[in-house]
Amino acid sequence: MASYETLPARADGKVRIRAYVQNLHHQAPTAIDPKTGEKKTVWREIFDTKAAARKWTEKIERKLDAGIDPDAVEVRPEAETLTVGDWRARWWPTYCRATRKAPRSVEETDRRWRLHVEPRWGDTTFAALDRLEIQDWVDEELSGWAAPGTVGLIYKDLHLLCTAAVDHRPPILLYHPCYKIRMPDPTRPEAIYTDAAGIARIAERCGFYADLVWSKWGTGWRWAELVGLRRDLKVTGNPRAIDNGPCVDVDAGVLRIHPAQGCLIESKGGLTAGPPKTKGSARTTPVPQFVMDMIEARLKMSEGPYVWYGPRGGLLRRSTFGRRVWRPACDGRPGYPKRHGTPSRSEWAPLAAGMKVHGIRHSHKAALEAGGIPDPAIEARLGHGRNGISGLYSHVLSEVETLIVKDLQARYEAAIAS
């Protein structure tokens, strides 16, 4: 119940209003006066205008009707105070640890956050996130220069942050601000690949690394898996006997990827041994004889644990290999005559312009498809999993693996002969 009392005028002539609110029939819990320690049933305040006094009494009565102590400190919703940047600092380390994200993947995500997401949304509270502003950000700031695939990755980083805020208990967000955001056209150019004869021409130009190119084509492995191959590691604990043994098994004619240290990962400017991309990537791959011969020759060139080293004994980086060796071999290079102190260099015409190192993996798959190899065997060799019934009941018999090895060996011999 509210009442008002007009107080005597002050020296400046202004009249003040004292407002009272009594807790008679409201649902609020019994309040205790902090000064006297006794039960508090009346709230009073002085105002300069009747309108301000009436607004205050209405606020107090609403709290009493809702069962809220009017003297309690009002707590703002977390979405109004928590910024996107603060939430990521709190949530991201736990998410990476729980999902066992690879160090390289964490590094790439942190880079996208630092360059694209944080400058725009890092200081924004969750309550201020607006779907239309996010759509404008995707359409204008990102799509103006980045490729569609890159835009999708950057947007997914923000989407994942908001999803975690919605899923948190108690929820930080009651709605998802990234709901139905339209992405740019996801179409991308088809990967460039070539046949065995094309690989032979490219490998010839790669010189010291010709065996690396042929081994990548003969195994279908990813770059980090191949350059991370080591002679000192053994794989154990698998139910199939063929899956256990040294990573370089000359007697069995197979190569194995170690589940914990089977890849050479570039992270934070350094090279470290780490796990492969997925659990299914830790696999055993029967290889053609030409691949095993090349690897044995490499093992005799050095005494280090890794199979592949550079001319000066250093480990291999994909960026350096691509810039110095792979791009000239595929895209061609200009020639120049002999000069004082500098030998001449012949001109190279393009062989497979624009083809990436990963294109060797595409070429490997194309060769297997041309040889009539079933899809489950191809996907198992590439380290890809299959979902659903087809993944549960798909298996590769040894006779199919033998067929793959013979087909690749025949293609290699035909390419070298031509």
C-alpha positions in Angstrom: 0.0 0.0 0.0 1.4 3.4 -1.1 0.9 6.8 0.5 2.5 10.2 0.0 3.3 13.1 2.3 4.1 16.7 1.3 7.0 18.0 3.3 7.6 21.7 4.2 9.3 23.8 1.6 13.0 24.1 1.6 14.9 27.4 1.6 14.9 27.5 -2.2 11.1 27.3 -2.2 10.9 23.7 -3.6 8.4 21.3 -2.1 9.4 17.7 -1.5 7.3 14.5 -1.5 7.8 11.6 0.9 6.5 8.3 -0.4 5.6 5.3 1.8 5.1 1.7 0.8 3.7 -0.8 3.4 4.1 -4.6 3.1 0.5 -5.5 4.1 -0.9 -8.1 1.7 2.1 -8.6 -0.6 3.9 -11.9 -1.2 7.4 -10.7 -0.4 9.3 -12.5 2.3 9.8 -10.8 5.7 12.6 -8.2 5.3 14.9 -7.3 8.2 16.0 -3.7 8.7 19.8 -3.7 8.7 20.0 -0.8 11.1 17.6 -2.0 13.8 17.7 -5.8 13.1 13.9 -5.8 13.4 11.2 -6.8 10.9 10.8 -4.2 8.2 7.3 -3.6 6.8 7.6 0.0 5.5 9.8 1.6 2.8 10.1 5.3 2.5 11.9 7.7 0.2 11.9 11.5 -0.5 11.5 12.9 -4.0 11.4 16.3 -5.6 8.3 15.6 -7.7 5.1 13.6 -7.3 5.8 11.7 -10.6 9.2 10.5 -9.4 7.6 9.4 -6.1 4.8 7.5 -7.9 7.3 5.7 -10.2 9.3 4.6 -7.2 6.3 3.2 -5.3 5.1 1.3 -8.3 8.5 -0.3 -8.6 8.6 -1.3 -4.9 5.1 -2.7 -5.1 5.9 -4.8 -8.2 8.9 -6.3 -6.3 6.7 -7.0 -3.3 4.0 -8.7 -5.5 6.7 -10.8 -7.1 8.0 -12.0 -3.7 11.3 -10.0 -4.0 12.9 -8.1 -1.2 13.0 -4.5 -2.4 16.3 -4.0 -0.5 18.0 -6.9 -2.3 20.8 -6.0 -4.8 19.4 -6.4 -8.3 21.4 -8.9 -10.3 21.7 -8.2 -14.0 21.4 -11.1 -16.4 24.8 -12.6 -17.3 24.1 -11.9 -21.0 24.1 -8.2 -20.3 27.5 -8.2 -18.7 29.4 -11.1 -20.3 31.3 -10.3 -23.5 32.0 -12.8 -26.3 35.7 -12.4 -25.6 35.4 -13.2 -21.9 33.2 -16.2 -22.6 35.7 -17.6 -25.1 38.6 -17.2 -22.7 36.5 -19.1 -20.1 35.1 -21.8 -22.4 37.6 -22.5 -25.1 40.4 -24.3 -23.1 37.8 -26.7 -21.6 36.3 -27.4 -25.0 39.7 -28.1 -26.6 40.6 -30.5 -23.8 37.3 -32.3 -23.8 37.2 -32.8 -27.6 41.0 -33.5 -27.8 41.5 -31.0 -30.6 44.7 -31.4 -32.5 47.3 -28.6 -31.7 47.3 -27.5 -35.4 43.5 -27.2 -35.4 43.6 -25.1 -32.1 46.3 -22.9 -33.6 44.3 -22.2 -36.8 41.1 -21.5 -34.8 42.9 -19.1 -32.5 44.3 -17.4 -35.6 40.8 -16.9 -37.1 39.5 -15.6 -33.8 42.4 -13.1 -33.4 42.1 -11.8 -37.0 38.4 -11.9 -37.8 36.1 -12.6 -34.9 37.6 -10.8 -31.9 38.1 -7.4 -33.6 34.3 -7.3 -34.4 32.7 -9.2 -31.6 35.2 -9.6 -28.8 34.0 -6.6 -26.7 30.3 -7.2 -27.5 28.0 -8.5 -24.8 25.8 -11.5 -25.6 22.7 -9.4 -25.1 23.9 -7.0 -27.7 24.4 -9.7 -30.4 22.0 -9.0 -33.2 21.2 -11.5 -36.0 21.0 -8.8 -38.7 24.4 -7.4 -37.7 25.9 -10.8 -37.9 24.4 -11.3 -41.4 25.8 -7.9 -42.5 29.2 -9.0 -41.1 29.1 -12.2 -43.1 28.0 -10.5 -46.3 30.1 -7.3 -46.2 33.2 -7.7 -44.0 33.9 -11.4 -44.7 32.6 -12.1 -48.2 34.2 -9.0 -49.6 37.6 -10.6 -49.7 37.7 -14.2 -48.2 36.9 -17.4 -50.1 33.5 -19.0 -49.3 35.2 -21.8 -47.5 37.1 -19.4 -45.3 34.0 -17.4 -44.6 32.3 -20.6 -43.5 35.1 -21.4 -41.1 35.2 -17.9 -39.5 31.4 -17.9 -39.1 31.4 -21.4 -37.5 33.8 -20.1 -34.9 31.3 -17.5 -33.8 28.4 -20.0 -34.2 30.1 -22.4 -31.9 30.7 -19.8 -29.2 27.0 -18.8 -29.2 25.9 -22.5 -29.2 28.0 -23.1 -26.1 26.4 -20.0 -24.4 22.9 -21.4 -25.2 23.8 -24.9 -24.0 25.3 -23.6 -20.7 23.4 -24.3 -17.5 22.0 -21.9 -16.5 21.8 -20.7 -20.1 23.6 -17.4 -20.9 21.5 -17.0 -24.0 17.9 -18.0 -24.4 18.0 -17.7 -28.2 20.7 -18.3 -30.9 21.7 -15.0 -32.6 23.2 -17.0 -35.5 19.9 -18.6 -36.4 19.5 -19.1 -40.2 22.4 -16.9 -41.2 22.8 -17.2 -45.0 26.3 -18.1 -46.2 27.9 -17.2 -49.5 27.8 -19.7 -52.4 29.8 -22.7 -51.1 30.9 -23.8 -54.6 34.7 -24.1 -55.0 36.9 -25.2 -58.0 37.5 -28.9 -58.5 40.8 -30.1 -57.1 43.5 -30.5 -59.8 44.9 -34.0 -60.2 46.8 -36.0 -62.7 47.5 -39.6 -63.8 50.6 -41.7 -63.1 52.4 -40.4 -66.2 51.8 -36.8 -65.0 53.2 -37.7 -61.5 56.3 -39.2 -63.3 56.9 -35.9 -65.1 56.4 -33.8 -61.9 58.6 -36.2 -59.8 61.4 -35.9 -62.4 61.4 -32.1 -61.9 61.4 -32.5 -58.1 64.9 -34.0 -58.2 66.0 -34.9 -54.6 62.4 -35.3 -53.6 61.2 -37.5 -56.5 60.9 -40.5 -54.2 58.8 -38.4 -51.8 56.3 -37.6 -54.6 56.1 -41.2 -55.7 55.7 -42.4 -52.2 52.9 -40.0 -51.5 51.2 -41.2 -54.7 51.7 -44.8 -53.8 50.3 -44.5 -50.3 47.7 -41.8 -50.6 48.8 -40.5 -47.2 48.5 -36.9 -46.1 51.6 -34.7 -46.1 52.0 -34.8 -42.2 51.5 -38.6 -42.2 54.2 -39.3 -44.8 56.9 -36.8 -43.6 56.2 -38.0 -40.0 57.0 -41.6 -40.8 59.6 -43.0 -38.4 61.7 -46.1 -38.3 61.9 -46.2 -34.5 58.2 -46.4 -33.7 56.1 -49.6 -33.2 52.3 -49.9 -33.2 50.8 -52.2 -30.6 47.5 -53.1 -29.0 45.4 -53.6 -32.1 43.2 -56.7 -32.4 44.5 -57.6 -35.9 48.0 -58.9 -36.1 48.8 -57.1 -39.3 48.1 -53.8 -37.6 50.8 -54.3 -35.0 54.5 -53.9 -35.7 57.1 -51.3 -36.8 55.9 -48.3 -38.7 58.2 -49.3 -41.5 57.7 -53.0 -42.0 59.8 -54.1 -44.9 59.1 -57.8 -44.4 55.3 -57.4 -44.4 55.4 -54.8 -47.1 53.2 -52.3 -45.1 53.6 -48.9 -43.5 51.8 -48.0 -40.3 50.8 -44.7 -38.8 51.4 -44.5 -35.1 48.3 -43.3 -33.2 50.1 -40.9 -30.9 53.2 -39.8 -32.8 52.5 -40.7 -36.4 52.4 -37.2 -37.9 54.9 -34.3 -38.2 52.8 -31.3 -37.1 53.7 -27.7 -37.8 52.5 -25.7 -34.8 53.6 -22.3 -33.5 56.5 -22.1 -35.9 57.9 -25.5 -34.9 57.7 -29.1 -35.9 56.6 -31.7 -33.4 55.4 -35.3 -33.6 51.7 -35.7 -32.9 48.6 -37.9 -33.6 47.0 -38.1 -37.0 44.0 -36.1 -38.0 41.4 -38.7 -36.8 41.4 -42.0 -35.0 40.7 -43.8 -38.3 43.8 -42.2 -39.8 46.0 -44.4 -37.6 46.0 -47.2 -40.1 48.1 -49.9 -41.8 48.7 -49.4 -45.5 50.0 -52.1 -47.9 52.3 -50.4 -50.4 53.7 -51.3 -53.8 57.3 -52.6 -54.0 58.6 -49.3 -55.6 57.5 -47.4 -52.5 59.3 -49.8 -50.2 62.4 -49.7 -52.3 62.5 -45.9 -52.2 61.9 -45.8 -48.4 64.7 -48.4 -47.9 67.0 -46.2 -50.0 66.1 -43.2 -47.9 66.8 -45.0 -44.6 70.4 -45.6 -45.8 70.9 -41.9 -46.4 70.6 -40.9 -42.7 70.6 -42.4 -39.2 67.9 -40.2 -37.8 64.5 -41.6 -36.6 62.5 -40.0 -39.5 62.5 -41.4 -43.1 62.4 -38.1 -44.9 65.0 -35.3 -44.4 66.1 -32.4 -46.6 69.5 -32.2 -48.3 71.0 -30.6 -45.2 69.4 -33.0 -42.7 66.4 -30.9 -41.7 62.8 -32.0 -41.3 60.4 -31.1 -44.1 57.9 -28.3 -44.1 55.0 -28.3 -46.6 55.2 -24.5 -47.1 58.9 -24.6 -48.0 58.6 -27.7 -50.1 55.6 -26.2 -52.0 57.3 -22.9 -52.7 60.8 -24.1 -53.6 60.1 -27.5 -55.2 56.4 -28.2 -55.9 55.2 -24.9 -57.5 58.0 -24.7 -60.1 57.5 -28.4 -61.0 53.8 -28.0 -61.6 53.4 -24.3 -62.7 56.7 -24.1 -64.7 59.5 -21.6 -64.4 61.4 -19.1 -66.6 64.8 -19.9 -67.8 67.9 -17.8 -68.0 71.4 -18.2 -69.6 74.6 -18.8 -67.8 76.1 -15.8 -66.0 79.2 -15.1 -64.1 79.1 -17.3 -61.0 75.6 -18.5 -61.8 74.8 -21.6 -63.9 72.1 -21.5 -66.6 68.6 -22.7 -65.9 66.3 -24.3 -68.5 62.8 -23.1 -68.9 59.9 -25.4 -67.7 56.5 -25.4 -69.3 53.5 -25.9 -67.0 52.6 -29.5 -66.3 49.6 -29.2 -63.9 49.2 -25.5 -63.2 47.6 -24.8 -59.8 47.9 -28.4 -58.5 48.6 -28.5 -54.8 50.7 -31.1 -52.9 47.4 -32.5 -51.6 46.5 -33.1 -55.3 48.7 -36.1 -55.2 46.2 -37.6 -52.8 43.4 -36.9 -55.2 45.5 -38.5 -58.0 45.9 -41.6 -55.8 42.1 -41.9 -55.4 41.5 -41.3 -59.1 43.9 -44.2 -59.9 42.1 -46.5 -57.5 38.7 -45.6 -58.9 40.1 -46.2 -62.5 41.3 -49.7 -61.3 37.8 -50.6 -60.2 38.6 -50.7 -56.4 35.4 -50.5 -54.3 34.7 -47.4 -52.3 35.1 -48.9 -48.8 38.6 -50.0 -49.7 39.5 -46.6 -51.0 38.2 -44.7 -48.0 39.9 -47.1 -45.6 43.2 -46.5 -47.5 42.8 -42.7 -47.3 41.9 -42.8 -43.6 38.3 -41.7 -44.0 35.5 -43.3 -41.9 32.0 -44.3 -43.2 28.9 -43.5 -41.2 25.8 -45.6 -40.7 25.2 -49.2 -41.9 27.8 -48.9 -44.7 30.5 -48.0 -42.2 29.5 -50.7 -39.7 29.5 -53.6 -42.2 32.2 -52.5 -44.6 35.4 -54.4 -44.5 38.4 -54.8 -46.7 39.7 -58.3 -47.5 43.4 -59.0 -48.0 42.7 -59.9 -51.7 41.4 -56.4 -52.3 44.5 -54.9 -50.7 46.7 -57.1 -52.9 44.8 -55.9 -56.0 45.4 -52.3 -55.0 49.1 -52.9 -54.6 49.4 -54.7 -58.0 47.5 -52.0 -59.8 49.6 -49.2 -58.4 52.8 -51.0 -59.2 51.7 -51.6 -62.7 50.8 -48.0 -63.2 54.1 -46.9 -61.8 56.1 -49.2 -64.2 54.0 -48.1 -67.2 54.6 -44.4 -66.3 58.4 -44.9 -65.9 58.6 -46.8 -69.1 56.9 -44.1 -71.1 
